[in-house]
Amino acid sequence: MEKIMNVGYARVSSYGQSLDVQLEKLKDCDKVFSEKKTGTNDKREQLQFALDFVRDGDVFVITKLDRCSRSIRDLLNILHRLESKNVSLSVLDQSIDTCTPTGRLMISVIGSIAQFENDLRKERQTDGILMAKSRGVHFGRNKKLNDEQIQEMKRKREEGVKIKDLMSSYGLSKASVYRLINN
């Protein structure tokens, strides 16, 4: 008979963040998978490896619910996959264990609340961007050339100056030169 294992999964959203806190909490797991990927990315290879790795009776352990999914649909898909393998989910920081009826209820409720909070954050972000734009705030990189320089570059091109020379003179890529002279 195979040993029942606690299989941990840790994730942070970016390379500037540290997995240390999660890994410390998962230190009692028999095996831990970890990665630095956004939760909205469907290509979380280590999560897929962990879900493939777990076997009948194992416990899939995470520190927080948002470490494994960012939407209720994603969470339900993961839960379905675990249930089909007779694997329970344990969420350490929220004291949730899906091997109990209360745990299964809590995971659905907390997952729904997490998605609601994420949706509200996106709305606030969109509202903030629209408000800033209405006040004239410019997003993105500043233009390298002003309108006068663009007209000058177009004139030089019409006079036969080579694209590579325009690239060098204005410090632009070939694509940028073509885009500006063709607008």
Secondary structure, DSSP 8 states (H G I E B T S, - for coil): -----EEEEEEESSTTS--HHHHHHTTTSSEEEEEE--TT-S--HHHHHHHHH--TT-EEEESSGGGT-SSHHHHHHHHHHHHHTT-EEEETTTTEETTSHHHHHHHHHHHHHHHHHHHHHHHHHHHHHHHHHHTT---S---SS-HHHHHHHHHHHHTT--HHHHHHHHT--HHHHHHHHT-
